[in-house]
Amino acid sequence: MATDIKSVPHYVVLVEKNLQYRLDENKQILGNAGKELIEFAKKYGTRLPNHVTAWDQFARDCGLSSEGRKAIVCYLLTDEARQKFTEQ
């Protein structure tokens, strides 16, 4: 069944096993990332550095400590990857 591309997040952020998020293009939390989306992001997403200031607001929104901040793994889903996800 096809998925509407508007429902596919732009970012997948993994903090720890029970903190896995999907984010919109403005890095606002849309909810939890499911196993299928996480596997897809690892395969087709672009891994981003987590130390850049672009992630400061996300870290504050989640209440991450500096240690928690170091642990995050971020994936960008490009428009091409998002389209591929809809075609699964």
GIPERA-V18468 format. One record per pair of residues at least 24 apart in sequence whose ideal C-beta (glycine too) atoms are under 7 Angstrom apart, sorted by sequence separation. I is the first residue (numbers start at 1). J is the second residue. If there is no record, write none. Layout:
BEGIN
I | J
I | J
END
This chain:
BEGIN
14 | 38
50 | 74
12 | 37
12 | 38
47 | 73
48 | 74
47 | 74
48 | 75
47 | 75
48 | 76
12 | 41
46 | 75
27 | 57
45 | 75
46 | 76
27 | 58
45 | 76
29 | 61
45 | 77
46 | 78
12 | 45
42 | 75
41 | 75
41 | 77
45 | 81
44 | 81
44 | 84
13 | 58
40 | 85
15 | 62
15 | 64
15 | 68
16 | 71
15 | 71
15 | 72
14 | 72
13 | 72
14 | 73
13 | 74
11 | 74
12 | 75
11 | 75
11 | 76
12 | 77
10 | 76
11 | 77
10 | 77
9 | 77
8 | 77
8 | 82
5 | 82
8 | 85
5 | 83
8 | 86
5 | 86
3 | 85
4 | 86
3 | 86
2 | 86
2 | 87
END
